[in-house]
Amino acid sequence: MTTLDPAARRRVAIKSPKAASASTCTALEQLPNVGPAMAGDLRQLGLPTPQHLIGQDAWQLYRALEQATGKRQDPCVLDTLMAVIDFMQGAEPKPWWAYTAERKRQHGQCLGLPPA
């Protein structure tokens, strides 16, 4: 029998269901659109809880993630950041792709680090 470490048990326990509102969201993995990888990215950016997303700028977080990883991030990461910040600021949960048109209006189609 495989025994999960406490952190892994927490991830399994909160994978589903997702939070219906910001007030009920206590872990990054409970955020709509956020799985283990995105939760790890948010923690890498110094955002250990969903409440730390309130008042953040999605574009600045996106650029900070590119700098932290040294890699171009897919534009859907920016869409996801927009979605989770909006959610934590009181919006209804929406899929990340609901933010694609807004992201394109605000930031254009081409994102990412300039080529080295």
RAQUI-V455141 format. One record per backbone hydrogen bond with DSSP energy under -0.5 kcal/mol. CO is the residue of the C=O (numbers start at 1). NH is the residue of the N-H. E is the energy in kcal/mol with one decimal. If there is no record, write none. Layout:
((CO;NH;E) (CO;NH;E))
This chain:
((2;4;-0.5) (5;9;-2.5) (6;10;-2.3) (7;11;-2.2) (8;12;-2.5) (9;13;-2.8) (10;14;-1.8) (11;15;-0.6) (12;15;-0.7) (21;24;-1.0) (22;25;-1.3) (24;26;-0.7) (27;30;-2.0) (28;31;-1.7) (30;19;-2.7) (31;34;-1.9) (33;35;-0.5) (35;39;-2.5) (36;40;-2.1) (37;41;-2.1) (38;42;-2.5) (39;43;-2.2) (40;44;-2.4) (41;45;-1.4) (42;47;-2.3) (43;46;-2.0) (46;48;-0.6) (49;52;-1.3) (50;53;-2.0) (51;54;-1.1) (53;56;-2.2) (56;58;-0.6) (57;61;-2.3) (58;62;-2.6) (59;63;-2.5) (60;64;-2.4) (61;65;-2.3) (62;66;-2.0) (63;67;-2.3) (64;68;-2.7) (65;69;-2.3) (66;70;-2.1) (66;71;-0.7) (74;77;-2.2) (74;78;-0.7) (75;79;-1.9) (76;80;-2.4) (77;81;-2.5) (78;82;-2.6) (79;83;-2.3) (80;84;-2.7) (81;85;-2.2) (82;86;-2.3) (83;87;-2.5) (84;88;-2.5) (85;89;-1.2) (86;91;-2.4) (87;90;-1.8) (95;98;-2.1) (96;99;-2.1) (97;100;-1.0) (99;103;-2.7) (100;104;-2.6) (101;105;-2.1) (102;106;-2.5) (103;107;-3.3) (104;108;-1.6) (109;111;-0.7))
